[in-house]
Each structure stands twice: as structure tokens, then as C-alpha cells.
Amino acid sequence: MTSTITPENEESVQKLFQAASLENKLVCGLNQCVKALQDFEAPELCFLAADCDKPEYVKLIQAFCKTKNVDLLTFPQRAKLGQFCGLFRMDRDGEIIHSVGCSCALIKVLYLVIY
């Protein structure tokens, strides 16, 4: 199944990312995601950036998700996906001064309590 993250549900997805990160269930980056998808116990959700610049990466992640029956969600921008994964630096005022894009992220287990 492939769905797209919309601006209306971005806040819910951000809370999901924060909760997964606190529980150490968030995997970011293509190499780590491929390793996690190759594991015996497959993750439950995979996020792929729509603006990923490498078509072979997209095919690889889509194939792994299909064979492992992992839900694949399309994220609109790599930069925003990287921010949701926590790949950014902030200044003293709380403004993001540098962020790193992320083409792929996944959540290992969905047994999270979201507050």
C-alpha cells in the first residue's frame, strides 16, 4: 500500500516520529533502512521522500516493502522528512539553522503510546 502524507496529517506524523524516536524505534537513512528491511522481523511503516533524486533507491525501497508487506508512505520533501527524523541543528533562539535531507525513514514497531 502506498499513500501520501498531506499537510493536514503532518502534525500527527511528526508526533509519531517523536514517539518512535524516544522509544528508539526510528530508523533514518537509506543504508539503515535497507538493513532494517532485510531483518527477519520487518518494520511496520516506511516513509519515502517523493523528491528522492535516485530512482534506483526508490525501486529498491519499493521492492523491499512489497516483499515484506510493509506499508509505504510517500513524504513530500526530503528536507521535511529529515527534520521529522531530528536531523537538524538549532540556534539559541530555537530556529533551525541547518537541516539534512533524508530520503527514507521507517518505524520498527507501532506499539507506541502517543500523548
ZAKE-92803 format. One record per residue: x, y, z of N, C-alpha, C, O in turn; residue number from 0. Coordinates in pm, whole numbers. Example, Ala and Ser with C-alpha at 12.3 -4.5 7.8 and 13.67 -1.06 7.14 Angstrom:
// residues 2
    n_X    n_Y    n_Z   ca_X   ca_Y   ca_Z    c_X    c_Y    c_Z    o_X    o_Y    o_Z   k
   1319   -569    780   1230   -450    780   1320   -330    780   1424   -332    846   0
   1285   -225    708   1367   -106    714   1290      3    787   1341    114    804   1
***
This chain:
// residues 115
    n_X    n_Y    n_Z   ca_X   ca_Y   ca_Z    c_X    c_Y    c_Z    o_X    o_Y    o_Z   k
     84   -118      0      0      0      0     89    125      0    184    134     78   0
     58    219    -86    132    344    -92     35    460    -73    -66    470   -143   1
     65    545     22    -15    664     48     78    784     55    199    769     67   2
     20    903     47     98   1026     53     63   1102    180    -54   1113    217   3
    165   1156    246    145   1241    364    100   1378    314    163   1437    227   4
    -10   1427    369    -62   1557    331    -34   1658    442     -5   1619    555   5
    -42   1788    412    -21   1889    517   -119   1875    633    -87   1915    746   6
   -238   1820    608   -337   1805    714   -294   1703    819   -327   1718    937   7
   -222   1599    777   -183   1497    875    -34   1500    910     17   1406    970   8
     36   1608    872    179   1619    905    203   1626   1055    300   1569   1105   9
    117   1695   1128    136   1708   1273    126   1572   1342    203   1542   1433  10
     32   1490   1299     18   1356   1356    140   1270   1325    188   1195   1410  11
    189   1282   1203    308   1207   1163    429   1254   1242    513   1172   1280  12
    440   1383   1267    551   1436   1345    547   1380   1487    652   1345   1543  13
    429   1373   1547    417   1314   1682    456   1167   1681    518   1118   1775  14
    419   1096   1575    456    956   1561    608    941   1554    665    852   1617  15
    673   1029   1477    819   1026   1467    884   1056   1603    981    989   1640  16
    832   1154   1676    888   1187   1806    875   1070   1903    969   1038   1976  17
    759   1007   1905    737    894   1994    827    776   1956    883    710   2044  18
    841    750   1827    928    641   1782   1073    669   1815   1148    578   1851  19
   1113    794   1804   1250    831   1837   1278    812   1986   1385    763   2024  20
   1183    849   2070   1201    831   2214   1210    684   2253   1280    649   2347  21
   1139    599   2180   1140    455   2207   1251    382   2131   1261    260   2138  22
   1335    458   2059   1445    402   1980   1394    306   1873   1454    202   1848  23
   1283    342   1810   1222    260   1706   1225    328   1569   1162    281   1475  24
   1298    438   1558   1305    515   1434   1437    487   1364   1543    494   1425  25
   1430    455   1235   1548    430   1154   1549    533   1042   1449    548    971  26
   1661    604   1026   1671    710    925   1787    682    830   1891    631    871  27
   1767    715    705   1872    699    606   1856    570    527   1807    470    578  28
   1898    575    404   1878    462    314   1951    336    359   1891    229    361  29
   2078    347    395   2153    228    435   2092    159    556   2077     37    557  30
   2058    237    657   1999    179    778   1861    121    750   1824     18    807  31
   1785    185    663   1652    134    629   1661      1    554   1582    -90    580  32
   1756    -10    462   1773   -136    389   1813   -247    485   1763   -359    474  33
   1902   -218    578   1941   -318    678   1820   -362    760   1802   -481    785  34
   1739   -266    802   1621   -298    882   1518   -378    801   1453   -468    855  35
   1504   -346    673   1410   -419    589   1458   -561    559   1376   -648    528  36
   1588   -585    567   1642   -718    545   1631   -806    669   1645   -928    659  37
   1605   -747    784   1594   -824    908   1478   -921    900   1388   -907    817  38
   1482  -1021    989   1376  -1122    995   1242  -1059   1028   1141  -1089    965  39
   1241   -970   1127   1118   -902   1166   1113   -767   1096   1187   -674   1131  40
   1026   -756    999   1018   -634    919    949   -523    996    863   -549   1080  41
    985   -398    968    917   -284   1030    773   -272    980    732   -344    888  42
    699   -182   1041    559   -169   1007    528    -52    913    432    -58    837  43
    608     53    918    584    170    834    714    217    771    818    221    836  44
    707    251    644    823    305    574    783    436    508    676    445    448  45
    868    536    520    845    668    461    951    691    355   1071    677    381  46
    907    727    235    998    751    124    972    892     71    857    929     46  47
   1078    969     54   1063   1107      5   1026   1106   -142   1086   1034   -222  48
    929   1187   -177    883   1196   -316    989   1259   -405    995   1230   -525  49
   1072   1346   -348   1174   1413   -428   1311   1346   -417   1414   1412   -432  50
   1311   1216   -392   1437   1141   -389   1499   1146   -528   1433   1117   -627  51
   1628   1183   -534   1693   1206   -663   1753   1081   -726   1810   1088   -835  52
   1742    968   -661   1799    843   -714   1686    743   -741   1633    685   -647  53
   1649    722   -866   1539    630   -897   1567    486   -855   1475    411   -825  54
   1695    448   -853   1727    310   -810   1699    291   -660   1663    182   -618  55
   1716    396   -580   1681    389   -438   1531    369   -420   1487    289   -337  56
   1455    442   -499   1309    432   -491   1264    290   -525   1181    232   -455  57
   1319    234   -633   1283     98   -673   1323     -3   -566   1248    -97   -538  58
   1440     15   -507   1488    -76   -404   1395    -76   -282   1356   -183   -235  59
   1361     41   -233   1274     50   -116   1135     -2   -148   1076    -73    -67  60
   1082     31   -264    950    -18   -302    948   -171   -311    852   -234   -269  61
   1054   -229   -367   1061   -375   -379   1069   -441   -241    999   -539   -215  62
   1153   -387   -152   1163   -443    -17   1030   -434     57    988   -530    121  63
    965   -320     47    836   -301    116    730   -396     62    648   -448    138  64
    732   -418    -67    634   -509   -127    658   -653    -84    563   -724    -51  65
    783   -697    -83    811   -836    -45    791   -861    104    755   -972    144  66
    813   -760    186    799   -775    332    662   -731    383    636   -737    503  67
    573   -687    292    439   -639    329    445   -524    429    373   -522    529  68
    531   -429    401    546   -309    484    471   -195    415    487   -174    295  69
    390   -122    491    318     -8    435    417    102    398    501    140    479  70
    405    152    277    494    256    226    416    387    212    314    393    143  71
    466    490    279    404    622    273    500    718    203    620    717    230  72
    447    800    114    529    896     41    527   1029    114    421   1084    145  73
    646   1079    142    662   1206    210    694   1311    105    773   1283     15  74
    635   1431    111    653   1528      2    796   1578    -18    838   1598   -132  75
    873   1599     90   1006   1661     76   1109   1590    163   1081   1550    276  76
   1229   1574    107   1340   1514    181   1378   1599    302   1408   1546    410  77
   1376   1730    284   1417   1820    393   1323   1807    512   1368   1803    627  78
   1194   1801    487   1096   1788    595   1106   1652    662   1093   1642    784  79
   1130   1547    585   1149   1413    641   1272   1411    731   1270   1349    838  80
   1379   1477    689   1499   1487    772   1472   1561    902   1524   1523   1007  81
   1393   1667    896   1358   1740   1018   1275   1653   1112   1297   1655   1233  82
   1181   1578   1058   1100   1489   1141   1185   1380   1205   1154   1332   1314  83
   1293   1342   1137   1385   1241   1193   1481   1302   1296   1553   1229   1364  84
   1482   1434   1307   1570   1500   1402   1706   1534   1346   1800   1556   1422  85
   1719   1538   1215   1847   1566   1150   1862   1715   1123   1864   1759   1008  86
   1871   1793   1230   1884   1938   1217   1956   1994   1338   1968   1929   1441  87
   2005   2120   1322   2065   2194   1432   1986   2322   1453   1937   2382   1357  88
   1976   2362   1578   1901   2483   1611   1995   2585   1676   2095   2548   1738  89
   1960   2712   1661   2036   2816   1729   1977   2838   1869   1886   2767   1911  90
   2029   2936   1939   1985   2962   2077   1839   3007   2085   1774   2990   2188  91
   1788   3063   1976   1650   3111   1974   1551   3003   1938   1430   3028   1937  92
   1598   2883   1907   1509   2774   1870   1478   2767   1722   1389   2692   1681  93
   1549   2843   1641   1528   2842   1497   1621   2738   1434   1736   2723   1476  94
   1571   2668   1334   1653   2569   1264   1752   2643   1175   1713   2722   1089  95
   1882   2616   1196   1984   2683   1117   2044   2591   1010   2097   2639    910  96
   2035   2460   1030   2088   2366    933   2009   2236    944   1991   2184   1054  97
   1963   2185    831   1894   2056    833   1948   1970    720   1997   2020    619  98
   1938   1840    740   1986   1743    643   1866   1668    588   1779   1624    663  99
   1861   1653    457   1752   1579    396   1768   1429    420   1878   1379    441 100
   1656   1360    416   1654   1216    439   1559   1155    335   1443   1195    327 101
   1607   1060    257   1524   1001    152   1433    891    204   1329    865    145 102
   1472    827    312   1395    713    361   1402    707    513   1507    733    572 103
   1291    672    574   1285    651    719   1181    544    745   1086    528    668 104
   1198    471    854   1096    373    890   1082    361   1039   1172    396   1116 105
    968    310   1078    935    288   1218    925    139   1240    849     70   1171 106
   1000     89   1337   1011    -55   1356    883   -118   1411    835   -217   1356 107
    828    -63   1517    711   -123   1582    612    -14   1611    650     96   1650 108
    484    -42   1592    382     59   1613    311     49   1749    202    103   1765 109
    371    -18   1844    310    -29   1976    352     90   2061    413     73   2167 110
    320    208   2014    361    331   2080    239    401   2140    129    394   2085 111
    260    465   2250    155    547   2309    186    691   2272    292    743   2308 112
     96    756   2201    116    894   2157     34    983   2248    -88    967   2260 113
    102   1077   2312     36   1167   2406    -16   1289   2339    -74   1376   2404 114
***
